[in-house]
Amino acid sequence: MYSSLRDKIAAREARVTTVGLGYVGLPLALTISECGFPVTGFDLNAARVARINAGERVISYFAEDRIAKAVKGGRFSACSDPAILAAADIILICVPTPLSAEREPDLSYVVRAAESVAAQLRPGQLVVLESTVWPGATATVVKPILERSGFKAGQDFFLGFSPEREDPGNAKFDTRSIPKIVGADDAQSRDLLDRFYASVVTRTVPVSSLATAEAVKLAENSFRTVNIALVNEMKVAMEAMGVDVWEVVQAAATKPFGYMPFYPGPGIGGDCIPVSPVYLSWRARDVGSATPIIDLARRNNDEAPDLIAGRVAVELGKRGRPVSGARVLMLGIAYKKNVEDTRESPALAILGRLEAMGAACDFHDPYFPVMPVTRDHPGLAGRRSVDLSEAALKAYDAVVVTTDHSAVDYALVARAARLLLDTRNVFSAAGAPAVSGALVKI
């Protein structure tokens, strides 16, 4: 079985199925297809599957014809029937691993995906988990589910872990150019995993075990969590000293060693930075250890939207306008610029805090004509993005820049907003338009 799959990988004849067609599974499936493998994307969302098979650009930062070209080329298609899993030689599980209502790890999507794979599992397949999990989860959660089929990992089928490293909207690094961590608990699984991904990405990084590969992703994002909390903390302290933290960071970044720039903002978002440290901290407690620095950083980041909302209320109050009854426009609801992604978005958290204080909030976001149903703020669904005009902007007591999308008329905003609160340094950056009203960096 090992030699057969090894030869199929070498000939690029191994049939690949990605489980999940979101921001991880779809870019991965397309990249693998573009490298010459036959690929099927499996997703339970039949409407999304139909759009993909029709060649629609369901992710905005893709080239306009990327999906259409892949479908027309005949090496890629999407499917919502789990029976397709039985035909695959390689199965890549790319499903969400969010936080529960109690802000603890939620592996329910992984469990359901593993159960779907187990129901179709056959000897000789390679199963790879890409979803973020705590160290030990593949071996203690996924492996037992797969082995209910009666087949044994490392003997009848192969099992590996390779953490996704997607950065939606990043124009410099894509799926193919980002090095791939590959780990397994047996030599044959690791070798197959390495050979397969080496056919798809520019560099693979084999590690000694499933748990090590799982820990790599948590280490990467915990590092970012701590540094984001640090720079936001410095922002508050330096503002009190009359120092611009943005200028400080930009100057410090000229040091060619020992420093990496992180920039302040309204909080953290996405399904990586807010989530990975929770998985690491939870697992540390589970084994009798602790991560106090990470836990403090998480708490500081979680509190950032409250601080921003509070600052908006203070700035309104300074101008004789109580926050209760004030009209506030949020510029951007995505968690980062130039993507249509609201997962764990701090902008939505800020909006919710302001409305809890009595403010009337609207939003403008070129990627969201209508507010989608979100995991954390379902009650906001259905609201419509406000069209920007001078008259519309002047009607708001405050305009808050929460996401610095490129496709926003900032010159119009600078000219018309009465009070502009900037969390992204849009209006203080080089070449920014002059602001007619009051500008406050928060």
N, C-alpha and C positions, 0 to 999 in steps of 0.2 A: 504493500500500500504506500509506504514511504517513497520508494523509488518511482512508482507510477505517478504520484502527485508531483514529485520533484521534476520529472520529465515533462509533465504537462505545463508546469510553471515555466520551465526553460523554453518551451515552444510557444508560450503565451496562449496555450489552449485550455488552461484551467478556467472553468466557468465560475464566475464570482457573483455573489449576491450580497448587497449591502442591506441590512435591516435598519430602516429609517432613512428618510430622504429630506432631512432638515439641513441646517447650516453645516453639519459635519458629513452626513451620509451622502448627500447629493454631490458636493464638490469632490469627495473621494471617489464615488462611483464614476463620475465623468472623467476624472484624471486617469483612473485605471483603464477605462474604455479607450481613452485617447492614447494609452500606451500599448494598445493592441489586444487586450483581453476582452472576451465576451462578458458583458455585465448586465445583471438585472437588479434594479432597485426595488426593494419590497417596502411598502408602507401601507398601513391600515386606512389612511386617509384617501379614500377613493377619488375624491374631487381633485386632490393634489396630483395623484397618479395620472388622472385624465389630462390635466393641464400640462404635465411634463411630457406625456406621450404626444401631445399636440404641438410640442416644441416651444411652449410659452417660456418666457424668461421669468421664472418664479423667484429668483434671487436677483436683486437689482444690480449688484456690482459684477455680475457675470457679463461677459461679452454678449451682445444682443442675440447673436445667432448660435451661441455655444450649445445650448440644449437641443435646438433644432438640428444642428449639424450632427450631434451624437446620435439622435434618434434616426435621422435619415441615413446615417452611415451603416445602420444595421447591427452595430455591436453593443448598443445600449437601449434598454427599454425599462419601463416601470410597471409594477404589478402589485395588486392588493390581495392576491391569493397565496396563502402560506404554503400551498403545495409546491410552489416554485423552489422552496428551500431544499427539497429532496434532490433536485437536479444539479445543485451547486457542488462544486469541488471545494470552494472556499467561501465561508460565510463570515461577514464582518458586521458585528453588532454595534450600531451607532445610534443609540437612543438616549433620551434625556435622563439625567440623574439629578433632579432638583432637590430642594429642601422641603421637608414636611411643614405642616402648619406650626409645629413645635420647633422649627428651625434645626432639624436633625436630618441625617442622610435618608433619602427616599430612593430605594432601589426597585420600586414596584415596576417601572418600565423595563429594567434589565431582567427582572424575574419573568415577566410576561414574554419578553423576547426569547429568553432561554427556553421557556416552556414551548414556544412555537417551534424553535429549532429542534428541541428534543423529540417532538412529535414526528419530525421528518428526518431525523438523523440517520445516516447510513455509514457503514465502515469506510474509512479512507478520507473522510472530510476533514478540513482544517477549519476550526471555529476560532474566531478572534474577537475579543471584546475591546472596543475603543472608547467606550463611555467612561467618564471619570468615576472612580470608586475608591474606597479605602483599601489600604494594603491588606491583602488576604481575601478580598471579596471574590475574585475570580475562582480561587481554589475552594472556598468554603460555601459560596452561594451558587455560582454558575455551574461549576463542575458537578456537584451532586445532582442538580436538575438534569443536566445532559446525560449523566450516567443512569438515570431512571430508565433510559431507553434499553438498558441491558448491555450497552457498550462501555468500554473503559477508556478513559483519557490516556493518551500516550501509548495505547495498545491497539485499540480499534479505531479511534479517531484522534486528531491532534488538536491541542488547545494552547492558545497564546493570548498575550495582552500587548496592545500597542496604543498608548494614549493619543487621542486626537490633539492636534496642536493648531487647529484652525484659528485664524484671526480675521473675522469677517471684514471685508473692505480694504484689507492691507494690499496696496499696490506693489509693494516691494517683495513680499514673500507669499507664495501660494502653496497649495498642497504638495506640489512636486518638489519645490525647492527647500521646504522645511525638513530638516533631518528627522528620521522616524526612529523612536525607541522601540525595540522589539524584545520581549521577554517571554520565557516559558519555563516550566519546571522539568522538562525532559529535553534531551539533546535533539531528537528528531523534530519535535514540534518547533523548537527554536530555529533549527536550520531551515525548515520549510518557511517559517515566518520571515526569516531574514532574506531568503532567496526571493520570496514573493515581493516584499516591499522594495528590495533592491532593484526590481524590475520596473518600479513605479516612481520612486523618489530618488533624489540625487545622492543621498547618503543614509545608511542605516546605522543604528547604534545598539548592538546587542547587549543585553544585560543578563545577569545570572538567574533571574527567577521572575515569576509572575508578580510577586509582591514588590520587588525592586522596581519593575516597570510601572506598577501602580503608584508607587511612592514618588517617582520622578515628577509626574504631573502635579502632585500636591505640593512638592517642594517649589516648583516653578511659580505657581500661583500664590503660595503663601509668601514667597519673597516679594511679589508685587503688592500683595495686600499690606504687608508691613510698611513698605516704602511709600505707598499712597497715603496711609494713615499718618506717617511721619511728615510728609510734605504738607498735608492739610493742617496738621498741628502747628507746623512752622508758620504757615500762612497767617493763622490767628495771632500768634505771638509777634511775628514781625510787623503785622499791621499795627499792633499796639505800639510798636517802636518807631512807626513812621517809615518802614522799609517795605519795598515792593518785592514779595517773594518770587514773582515771575522773573524779575530782573536778576535776582540772586541766583536762581536755578540756572538761567541761561548763561550767566557768567561762570558759575561753578562748572558747568558742562564743558567749558574749554579745557579743563584739566584732562590730560590724555591718559590718566590712569587713576584707579582708586575711587572713581565717582561715576554714577550713572544717573542721568536726569529723570526725575519723576515730577509731574506737574499737578498742581491742585485742581480741584473740581468740586462738583456738587455731590459726589458720592461715587460708588462703584456699581457696575451693572454687568449684564451678561450672565451666562451660565458657567463661567469659569472662576473669575476672581472672587465673587461673593460666595461661591459654593465649595471650592476645593479646600480652603482652610477649615471649613466646618467638618468635612470628612476626615481631615488629618487630626483635628482636635478631638473629635468623637472617638476615633480609633485609639488615640493616645490614652484617653481616659479608660477605654475598654481594656487596655493592657496594663493599667495601673501607673501610667505616666501622665505628663501634663505639658501643655504648650502655652504658658502664661503670656509670652510676648505676642504670639499670634492671636490669642484670645482678646488681648487688650486692643490690638489693631483692628480686629473684627468689630469690636464694640464701638471704637471710634468711627469706623467707616459706616456702621449701621446708623450712627447718630448724626451723620453729616446732613441728610435731608432735613432733619429737625432744626439744625443750626441754621441752614440756609433759609428755611421758612421763617424762623424767628427773626433773622436779619432783615428779611423783606418787611416783616411787620414793624420792626424798629425804624427802618428807613421811611416807611409810609407815615409812621407816627411823628417823625421829625418834621414832616411837611404838613402836619395837621390833619392827616387822613387816617382814621382808625382802620385796622385791617378788616374788621367786620364791616361788610358792605362794600369794601374796595373791589374794583375791577382789575384783575391781573391777567396778563397774557403770558403764557409760557412759550418760548421759542424753542421747540424741539421736545419730543417725547421719547425718541429712541435713546438707548443707553449710550451710544457713541455716534460720532459723526458719519454721515453718508451710508448708513445701513437702515434697513426696515426691520429693526429688531428691538423689542421693548422688554426683553427678559430682564427682570430685576432692575428696571430702569429707575435711577434716582429721580428723574424728572417727574415720574408718576407719583413717587413717594412725596415729593415736595408739593405737587398739586394737591394731593390728598390732605397733607398737613394744613395747607393754606385754607382749603375749603372747610376743614374742621374748625378753623379759627373764624369762619364766617365770610371769607372772601369769595367772590364769584370769579371762577377761573375759566379761561378759554385757552386753546392752544393753536399754534401754527406749526405744521411739520410737513415738508414737501413729500415725505415718504408715506404719510398716513392721511389721506383725505378723510378717512373715518377711523376713529379709535377702535382698534381690534379688541377682541376678548383677550384679556391677559390673565395669567395665572394668579397674580397677586392683587390685581385691582379690577375684578370683573365688572364691578358696578359702573365703571367709566366707559364701557363699551358703547359704541354707537354715536358718540359725540363727533362733530364734524370739525375739521381744521378750518380756522378762520383765514379768509383771504386777506393778504396784507395790502393796505392802502393808507394814505396819509390820514384820512378821516377816521378809519378804523383804529389806527395806532393811537391817535390823539384821544380816543374815547377811554383808554385804559389809564388807570392811576399808576400802574407800574408794568413794565415789560421785563421779563426775566429770561436771560439767555441760559438755557439749561443744556442744549445740544448744539454744537457749532457746525451744523450742516453747511456745506459749501453753497448749495442752491437756495440761498436766502438773500434777499435784497437788503444788505446791511446798511447801505447808504440811505435807503428809505427809512429804515428803523432809526438810524442815527439822527435823521432830520426831524422825525415826527414824534418819537417817544418823549413823554414828559419826564419820566423817571426810568432810567435804564439800569438794571442790576445785572452785572456780567459775571457769570461763574466760570467762563472759559477763556477770558482774556482776549476776546474777539476785538474789542474796541480800544485796546491799548497796544495791540501788536503793530509792528511796522507796516505802514501803508493803510492802516484802518481809517475809515471815514471819521471826520470830526463830529462830535456829538453836540446837538443844539441844546438839549435839555440837561438834566442832572445825570451824571454817570457815577455809579458806585460799583467797585469790584468787590465781589463777596465770595 
